[in-house]
């Protein structure tokens, strides 16, 4: 059975900067999972059980600060585990050099051995995702790489904290895998935890599956009610507004309004495109509470 089409919300050629900003949403989500469930993530990433206490450390590293995705102190082994989640291959600094940079700074800051795992989220034939070391004439630095699309979903299906990542794993029938993950999410008895994991799962599923298919397997209102979803979404919008051009900002907001309010008229789209940057920022905050076009129309009339 062929794989369901991947969601394309925009033209990557028309909006090259938007690709980066949407990737940041998935990046934020993975960072959230690693911070909330460090022990489970560490056990899976290292391919060994971590039964002793772990501690989430600061991700901002000293010396002209850069920020890692996840930094975990494995107390028993007295070592640092750093996880990096990548949805796309960087076009500026190559990942091997970045991983060396992270490792040196972490060792400088904590004075402990550093183990690194680079986790690629989206399938690609780019040879960069197969690189596992940085090498020059005088320096050699190795790190471990996980390509999620090559991973078996079985180890993740048995742990609620890892269910969101399972939807990106290898499967001869991806649709059936998504259904299986949705069933596992439904088994979570605690309401808040179920909403949290369902929201994270649906967001990551957007990297692989069509929105319509995702909606048939998850109740969208559960996702909308999730505080986690709103927080991650808002951070993604904020980063887009901070880093991108207005054209990209408008594209993100129109996409979200279409999801929350339904199809937009040309008149409404034109009014949104004419908003100033401060007004777009206010709209990005307000739209999380919209349920129909009337809510959007009322907001536009008052601004």
C-alpha angles and dihedrals in degrees: 000000000000119000117260111258116271115248113259110187095176145001109281090205092051094044109029093160091052090062089064095047095050089048088056090062091059090043091054091049093053091047088052092052092048092050095045097042105025096152095052093044092047092049092052096042094049094042091231135092116265105201099158125081121285130193129213109230133199112286096205108092123208128246106062091347123253124173125233120207098237133357118187128182111219097205100193095052092036092227140120123244115201121191124194121191117201127187095178140017110264115242097205117041113022116239096243090059091045092051091051089049091052093046095051093047093047092050090047091051101041105019091223134118111274124217115191133198121187111200118199113202107189128052116250138157091221106129089222091080090062095055114110104172147037114230136179131156091279105021135061123177125174132197137171122257130205119191103196094206088063095048126100110243093214098090090051099045092067094058121063092208091060099043094098091060092047093073090068096051129106118288137155087215109035093178091057089048090054090050091050092051091049090052091051090050090052089056092063104108100198107084098212092047092047091052091047095050092042091054093048091046094052093049093052091042087063088073090065113017139057115260092237092056092049090050092054091057101039130045104244093208089062089056093047092051093052114109088204092057093049092047095049092043092049092049090051092051092046092052090049092051091047099046106027141071121257092256090060093044092054092047092055093047094047090051092053094044090052088054096046101034106024128240114352125222120239089247093056092046089051092051091050092049090054094055119112121242094259089050091050090052091053091047091051089058096043098047093071087073096047118109102170145009092270090065091051093045091051091051093049092049091053094048 
